[in-house]
Structures are given as C-alpha cells and as structure tokens.
Amino acid sequence: MARFLIILGLALVAAGLLWPYLTRLGIGHLPGDIVVTRGNFTFYFPVVTSIVLSIVLSALLWLAGR
C-alpha cells in the first residue's frame, strides 16, 4: 500500500509540473466541457476531460495489474 501511495504521489507531482504543457496541447478544454461566463465570473466543469482521463487511467491500471 505504501508503494502505491508513493507512486500515486509522484504521478500527481509529475502531472502538476506538466500541466502548463498539457494545456497547450488542448487537454483540459475538450468539446463537451461546460463553461459558463457571466461578467467577471467563470465556471468551468470538465465533463469530457474527466471521462477521457478516467478511461486512460483505468486502462493503465488494468495493464499494470496484468
């Protein structure tokens, strides 16, 4: 369990460091994500991005478990 948590923590740090580069590729603003802008308020709910990330992470964890 400790090994899993360490790997998960490192993956989160790597994702945080790579996030500025990933947003340049268009990841995080996919068609289907909900964006509401009113005046000086913006609400962003990444529905499709969450689904895509969930599928990718599920596939990676499934492959790692084999």
KAWOFEN-V684272 format. One record per backbone hydrogen bond with DSSP energy under -0.5 kcal/mol. CO is the residue of the C=O (numbers start at 1). NH is the residue of the N-H. Records with the same first field share a line. If there is no record, write none. Layout:
CO: NH + NH
//
This chain:
1: 5
2: 6
3: 7
4: 8
5: 9
6: 10
7: 11
8: 12
9: 13
10: 14
11: 15
12: 16
13: 17
14: 18
15: 19
18: 21 + 22
19: 23
20: 24
21: 25
22: 25 + 27
23: 26
26: 29
30: 33
33: 35
34: 45
36: 43
38: 41
41: 38
43: 36
45: 34 + 47
46: 50
47: 51
48: 52
49: 53
50: 54
51: 55
52: 56
53: 57
54: 58
55: 59
56: 60
57: 61
58: 62
59: 63
60: 64
61: 65
62: 66
63: 66
//
